[in-house]
Amino acid sequence: MVSAQPEGPCGIVQLSRFEMDKEYHGLFWRYVARKAATNPTGTLMPGFSCADVDQGEYLYDWKKTRSDHMQCEFVEFSPI
């Protein structure tokens, strides 16, 4: 279990998790990335409200044959 503390003026908490692909009986997993702003009334910087922070959920599935570039992170999927 991972415990994350809220960070910064927006109180950002990482809520990412791994989910087992039940179709393959635990052999493969998916990664679900999400963050939440616990202080949506705060201000990150002038002109940028904490309510504007991307709090969407992003699914990274091993079945998809693609690569994603998000910010400075790179995730490449492979069945092996």
ChimeraX attribute file (.defattr): number of C-alpha atoms within 10 A of each C-alpha:
attribute: neighborCount
match mode: 1-to-1
recipient: residues
	/A:1	2
	/A:2	7
	/A:3	7
	/A:4	9
	/A:5	9
	/A:6	14
	/A:7	12
	/A:8	13
	/A:9	17
	/A:10	20
	/A:11	17
	/A:12	20
	/A:13	17
	/A:14	18
	/A:15	15
	/A:16	15
	/A:17	12
	/A:18	12
	/A:19	14
	/A:20	13
	/A:21	14
	/A:22	10
	/A:23	8
	/A:24	9
	/A:25	9
	/A:26	10
	/A:27	9
	/A:28	16
	/A:29	17
	/A:30	15
	/A:31	15
	/A:32	15
	/A:33	16
	/A:34	16
	/A:35	16
	/A:36	20
	/A:37	22
	/A:38	16
	/A:39	16
	/A:40	17
	/A:41	13
	/A:42	16
	/A:43	16
	/A:44	17
	/A:45	9
	/A:46	6
	/A:47	7
	/A:48	11
	/A:49	16
	/A:50	21
	/A:51	17
	/A:52	12
	/A:53	15
	/A:54	11
	/A:55	15
	/A:56	10
	/A:57	13
	/A:58	12
	/A:59	15
	/A:60	19
	/A:61	17
	/A:62	17
	/A:63	12
	/A:64	11
	/A:65	10
	/A:66	12
	/A:67	12
	/A:68	11
	/A:69	9
	/A:70	8
	/A:71	6
	/A:72	5
	/A:73	7
	/A:74	9
	/A:75	11
	/A:76	12
	/A:77	14
	/A:78	12
	/A:79	8
	/A:80	5
